[in-house]
């Protein structure tokens, strides 16, 4: 193989939107130190990631990996779902108690 193999970037974050078909929005937080004041601050980046099976839901913790461009804004794909947060999931449609 003559091509140079490069390592693809991997990030962990939380799914904040799953409204699109086969696409989720993942918010990745990182903590950076202020250059002058040396105080730590949270920085958030939002990535659109490909979810082929539409298995991710809002609140799921996922690991995403860098891929080739899949659309104008989508350059990441879901690698693995690390955990789900049932508290942020949508409630069931019929919540009435039968009489």
C-alpha positions in Angstrom: 0.0 0.0 0.0 1.6 3.2 -1.1 -0.9 5.7 0.3 0.0 7.3 3.6 -2.3 6.1 6.3 -3.4 8.8 8.7 -5.2 8.5 12.0 -8.7 9.7 12.0 -9.9 12.0 14.8 -12.2 10.5 17.4 -14.5 12.6 19.7 -17.0 11.8 22.5 -20.1 13.8 23.0 -23.9 13.8 23.7 -26.6 13.7 21.0 -28.5 17.0 21.1 -30.7 16.5 18.0 -32.0 13.5 16.1 -34.6 15.1 13.9 -32.8 14.5 10.6 -32.9 11.2 8.7 -29.6 9.2 9.2 -28.0 12.3 10.8 -27.6 13.4 14.5 -26.0 16.5 16.0 -23.4 15.7 18.6 -22.2 18.3 21.1 -18.6 17.8 22.2 -17.4 19.7 25.3 -13.8 20.4 26.1 -12.1 22.4 28.9 -9.6 25.0 27.9 -7.4 27.2 30.0 -7.6 31.0 29.5 -4.3 32.3 28.1 -4.0 35.3 30.4 -6.2 34.6 33.4 -5.5 30.8 33.7 -9.1 30.1 34.5 -10.6 26.9 32.9 -13.6 27.4 30.6 -15.9 25.0 28.8 -15.9 25.1 25.0 -18.6 23.3 23.0 -18.5 22.2 19.4 -21.4 20.7 17.5 -20.8 18.1 14.8 -23.3 16.5 12.4 -22.6 12.8 12.3 -23.9 10.0 10.1 -26.2 7.5 11.9 -27.0 4.8 9.3 -29.6 2.9 11.4 -31.2 5.9 13.2 -30.4 4.2 16.5 -29.2 7.3 18.4 -31.7 9.3 20.5 -31.3 12.7 22.3 -29.2 12.3 25.4 -27.2 9.3 24.2 -23.5 9.5 24.8 -21.7 8.5 21.6 -18.2 8.3 20.1 -17.8 9.8 16.6 -15.0 9.3 14.1 -13.9 11.6 11.2 -14.8 10.4 7.7 -14.8 11.6 4.2 -17.4 14.4 3.4 -20.8 12.8 3.3 -22.7 16.1 2.7 -22.0 19.8 2.8 -21.8 19.8 6.7 -21.5 16.1 7.6 -17.9 14.8 8.0 -18.3 12.5 11.0 -19.9 9.1 11.6 -21.2 7.3 14.8 -18.6 4.8 15.9 -20.3 3.4 19.0 -23.1 4.3 21.3 -21.6 4.4 24.8 -24.7 4.9 26.8 -28.3 6.1 26.7 -30.0 8.6 29.0 -33.6 7.5 29.5 -34.4 10.7 31.4 -33.9 12.8 28.2 -35.7 10.3 25.9 -39.2 11.1 24.6 -42.1 9.8 26.8 -44.3 7.0 25.4 -47.2 8.2 23.3 -50.0 6.7 25.3 -49.5 7.5 29.0 -53.1 7.2 30.1 -54.0 4.7 32.8 -56.8 2.3 31.6 -59.9 2.4 33.8 
